[in-house]
Amino acid sequence: MRLSFCCTDTDAQPWLDGLRAALPGALVEEWTADSSAADYAVVWAPPQAFFEQQTQLKAIFNTGAGVDALLKLRLPPGVPLIRLDDAGMAVQMAEYVCHAVIRHFREFDVYEAQAAQGRWAPRPPRRHRDFPVGVMGLGALGERVSRTLAAFDFLVCGWSRSAKAIDGVQCFTGEAGFNDFLAASRILVCLLPLTPETENILRRDTLARLQPGGYVINVARGRHLVDDDLIALLDSGHLAGATLDVFRSEPLPADHPFWAHPRITVTPHISARTLRDESIAQIAGKIRALENGEALAGVVNHALGY
């Protein structure tokens, strides 16, 4: 068995060592223009040249949860593209989103500003029921986020393309349920995959349907959000603020208005990072399952985009 590793901006050696340890007897190599044909590929942001050279692949493993960039390439027909189911990302995402929600709900941002001015000014407590949280996207990450928020006694609703049932979460489905979902939400969390249907879904007319004083948390893809529409709704007062971890251009340009906006918190795409050891274990397990003819979770549906 031969495995080719092609992950842009990644220190390859720890991955190569880990994959070799997890798959004894496999020939694991970092891809070069002169590489031999491989059976399996482990990739992140590979060039088109990789797939033009690697014509005998049995499966392609993406080391991140999102596959939108890969689906823009010409992939070998009939070869399954497999994403990581979790690999340690779900708990990180739950941590990040809960921090952002609680920071807003408990007004810790206000206290930070007061502390910088040397002010001691406790604020009236808020009620959880006045800050319902809507989670867009109920895959492995969205479900974990929803359950964790519910454990903090927030009212949680979720929206997904296909019907889901999650204990403690009011679930809405498809286009028919979208407007009702938005109207039920004051804090909105975007965890959708990026597809032609979801691009620009966070725009003026959708965000305006949130309850007054709404708050937006985008941890999915920058292209879900129309930047100017968010700023307009913040400046109008309909939205109270936003926490953004993903952007149309990354790194976020130094002159982008998000940096200076007083109601926007920016983080550098760190909400859920790929954990190497967990990822290697999952990839190795899935390769063994493929070799044994077993069915796999995480196979991407190219038509749906996830």
Secondary structure, DSSP 8 states (H G I E B T S, - for coil): -EEEEEETTS-HHHHHHHHHHHSTT-EEEE--TT----SEEEEES--HHHHHH--S-SEEEESSS--TTGGGS---TT--EEE-S-TTHHHHHHHHHHHHHHHHHTTHHHHHHHHHTT---------GGGS-EEEE--SHHHHHHHHHHHHTT--EEEEESS---BTTEEEEEHHHHHHHHHHT-SEEEE-----TTTTT-BSHHHHTTS-TTEEEEE-S-GGGB-HHHHHHHHHHTSEEEEEE---SSSS--TT-HHHH-TTEEE--S-SS---HHHHHHHHHHHHHHHHTT---S-B--TTTT-
